[in-house]
Amino acid sequence: METAADGDDRWVVLGRISGLYGVRGWFRVQSETRPRVGILDYSPWFLGRDGRWEERRLAAGRALGKGVVARLAGCEDRDQAALLVGAPIAVRRSQLGAAAPGEYYWADLEGLEVRTVDGVVLGRIDHLLETVSNDVMVVRGDRERLLPFLREQVVKRVDLAAGVVEVDWDPAF
């Protein structure tokens, strides 16, 4: 898929269209935002289709049980919505705004170098995973490592400007 320019115009995937809901163009959304319904706060959405990002305006959306359902402008029936199932939903980084002090968007952590407090480089953050107990950094270097994103215990310092996450971690592990 095409990528946005560096900086605040890069794409940040917030979820995907996961299924249909009803017959009037509504669909289910698998949201990666916290809270899940937070994905509805962003418009326009950019849908990944046919190797490019297509801008679409959100017409309506709401929480449904533990999930989210939505409808896009111009999507009026089930057949139109069916064409969107599976499409990733992204926004430009600039749409997210600044993170609160001490908090980070996953998109800002991806690609950062991870090094131990002793200066041993473990690799770069490829992506993050959400687990029941804590978030996990997938670090790729000489091998893949899964490091818990636990502030104070494991993550000692995050320096976005320098592009470094410093961790208290045994490189042999």
Helices and strands as residue ranges (DSSP letters): G 7-9, E 11-21, E 26-31, G 36-41, E 45-49, E 52-56, E 58-64, E 67-72, H 78-82, E 88-92, G 93-95, H 106-109, E 113-116, E 121-130, E 135-140, E 144-148, E 155-159, E 164-167
